[in-house]
Every structure is written in structure tokens, then in C-alpha cells.
Amino acid sequence: MRISFYLKFIFGFILALASLSKVFAADINNKDVLVLIDSSGGNTYKLAESIKAGIENKGLHAVIKKVPNQEHTTNDLDKVPVASTDELVKYSGIAFGSPIYFGNISTNMSAFMTQTLAIWKKQELANVPTTVFMSGCSGSGNETSITSFWNILASHGMTIVTLGNSSIDGVNKAIPQGNTPYGTTTRSCLPGDNRPSKDELKYAYFQGQKFANAITHTSLDQKIIIPVASEKATTNTVETKLQKLGLSLPIAPQPVGKYVPFKRVGNLVYINQVALKDGKILYPGIIESGVTQEQAKQATQQTMLNVLAVLKVAADGNLDNVKQVVQLSGTFNTLPNFTNHAGLMNSASNLVVDIFGDKGVHTRGTFGASSLPLNSPVEIQAIFELN
Ligand SMILES: Cc1cc2nc3c(=O)[nH]c(=O)nc-3n(C[C@H](O)[C@H](O)[C@H](O)COP(=O)(O)O)c2cc1C
């Protein structure tokens, strides 16, 4: 009697911890990552775009903003929104990018950070992950400039993420590159001097990936594949079609156990998802016993969107890199006499054919189950082929 009470107590405690960890993971996944820059010539901005692409390749959403009072010589920076110090506390992580000024951070960045005194007093950025990248010219002081930026971030109690001595395939070692173990830099003096180099952009991309993994507490356990701009699909027809249907991709759900959101074997990608939306299951329960067929169709579409969000990560940030949809398997939380599995699964099948066209035609299996994880009404397993 007493043993069963203790077992129930321990089991309940473990369940509570598990659900707390899910809430925590969902919370992180729903917050943007800020890439905050100062840039007058646009070089820091170019690095920022690669940092952002690397972060988004790992399934998080990143936004680039600039500090106020910038006079810039490139129109690209006009469209970048200005950040305020108040908003810093709302992000899951902040990557800082600054030009190097006399072996230190730039005047604008320094002025902005000086305005964070109120946040520092309350230590509101304590433990928030941060990383630094910088743009220089001669390269003089590129390492110490990053560590001088660290002094401010350490005062805020932030958790600093480094670049490390990363070995990235195919880097041209015949020319000086701006990689440092502390963070990426570039040696960029004048417009048109071909900097940041292709390899410096690769380091920035990798730094973005490493930073995202630090935010989501995921080890960088997959082979490092850095896409080179020219090798990637440059259009995004598939996502445009999705937008025309009034749909958008959610942030790719992160695993809450010792598994990965996708596995790539050769050019095949394997993905499993349930009907998570904003950290909760959409229409949890049994179909036709609390959940209507219409609700189950919506949950199926949501599950397919989750699959596509993970697929985008696997496809180097662009669904146009998908060669074909190979197979979809849908499992539904049903009563034993339910027979309309195919009717529900059409919500997923129609969606992929609508956005991928002929490449979306696939083989399919549908199943009924007496229960599904998290009480989801549906689970989809999918196999895709990449280019
Ligand atoms: C006042 C001043 C000081 C600078 N000091 C350094 C320096 O110590 N080391 C360096 O490599 N570049 C230095 N530079 C060059 C810039 O950091 C470099 O051109 C950078 O790429 C500009 O970044 P942006 O294009 O994002 O504005 C300095 C530039 C200025 C205006």
C-alpha cells in the first residue's frame, strides 16, 4: 500500500518535470533571436545575414536590427529596423555585430550598450545566450575587440557562446580569414574588396548554427554542412505557394528527449511530428469522441506544417531544395469502428501536392491507434528526397 503510494508520488513528480521541460522548450522556440548590429559600410550587416541564416537553419527565427544613429553608405541598411534597449529582454538570445574601432567596439554600439544600465541593475539579461561577431579592415585587434565586447556582456551576466577553432571543409587557407576562436570577423576595408570572403560567411553561418544549438541546448551532433550561396536554391517557390494558400511555416518543434527532429540518410530525410501548435496540441483527444472530423483535418494540416518546418531546416533553409515527397504515413487517434482515415489524411496529401506540384505526389499509409503521444489526434511520419 505504502510502496504503491510512493511509486505514484515519484511517477507524478517525473511527469510534472517532463511537462515542465516541454513548457520550457516551447517557450524558447516561440521567442525570436535578435541579431543586433552597428554597420556603416554594410560589412557587419553581411556577416549578420549569414549568422541569421545559420540560426534559422537550426529551426529558430532570427531578426536583424540595428542600433540608432547610424549613418550608412549602403541602401541595404535602410530596411533594417532600429532596436531599442527596452526590447533586449524579450529575446531567447542576442548575437551582437559591430565594426572594430581602434581595437574596440564601435562608437554607436558603445553608446547603445551604455543605455542598458537599467537592465543591468535588474540583471534581466542574466544567463541569456549571446555571441559576438565583428568587422575590421586590417584585422588589427580583431580578437581583442571581441573580448572587449565580452566585458559588457559578462557584466550583464550573459552566457557567452564562442565560435571555437572550427574546422570547416574547403576553407581557402592561402588568404587570411577572419575566423577567431571567440567569434567571426572579416577583413573588410573598402566596398568591392570581396570581403567578407565566402569562407568568412561560412564561419558566420556556423557561428549562427552553434549559437542556435546553445539556445536550444542541442549538441552539434550532425555533420557540419555549410551551404555555399551559389549551390543553394535561390528561389523559394514552394514557400510562396504556401503563403498564397494563406499558410505559413511554424517554428520547427525542438525535441524534448534524446532524439533529433530529423535524420538524413544519403539524400533521404526522415521526420515524425504530432499536432503541436504554439507549444500545445491542437484539438487533443479521440476523433469522433470529443474531436470532430473537421477538427482532426485541421490538426492533420497543422501536423504536416510542423513536418514541413523541420524539412526546411533539413533542406538548408529552402524547401525548393526538396526533390520529391516519397511517403507519408498518418496515424489517427480513433475508436475501433472508425474508417475514414483516408479522408482525414487528404488534408496532408493535398497540401504537399498543392505546394510541391508533381514532386509532391507520394505513396501513403494511414492507420488507427487507440492512443497517441501527448493525446494528439494525429501523428505523421514522412520521408522526403533532397536534391
Ligand atoms: C574610427 C575607426 C577605427 C577603426 N579601427 C580599426 C581597427 O582597429 N582594426 C581594424 O581592423 N579595422 C578598423 N577600422 C575599420 C572598420 O572596422 C572596417 O572598415 C569595418 O569593416 C567597417 O564595418 P561596416 O562596413 O559594417 O561599417 C576602423 C574604422 C574606423 C572608422
The ligand as an ORCA input file, in Angstrom:
! r2SCAN-3c Opt
* xyz 0 1
  C      37.432     55.092    -36.227
  C      37.762     53.791    -36.883
  C      38.640     52.917    -36.299
  C      38.918     51.679    -36.879
  N      39.767     50.837    -36.255
  C      40.036     49.615    -36.791
  C      40.897     48.693    -36.131
  O      41.435     48.960    -35.057
  N      41.131     47.489    -36.730
  C      40.544     47.146    -37.923
  O      40.785     46.038    -38.410
  N      39.699     47.997    -38.555
  C      39.433     49.222    -38.023
  N      38.573     50.081    -38.663
  C      37.937     49.667    -39.933
  C      36.484     49.203    -39.817
  O      36.264     48.489    -38.665
  C      36.105     48.353    -41.023
  O      36.170     49.124    -42.188
  C      34.769     47.667    -40.924
  O      34.703     46.669    -41.934
  C      33.535     48.560    -41.056
  O      32.353     47.781    -40.847
  P      30.944     48.168    -41.536
  O      31.127     48.061    -43.025
  O      29.955     47.212    -41.037
  O      30.659     49.568    -41.125
  C      38.303     51.324    -38.094
  C      37.403     52.213    -38.699
  C      37.117     53.436    -38.107
  C      36.149     54.385    -38.764
*
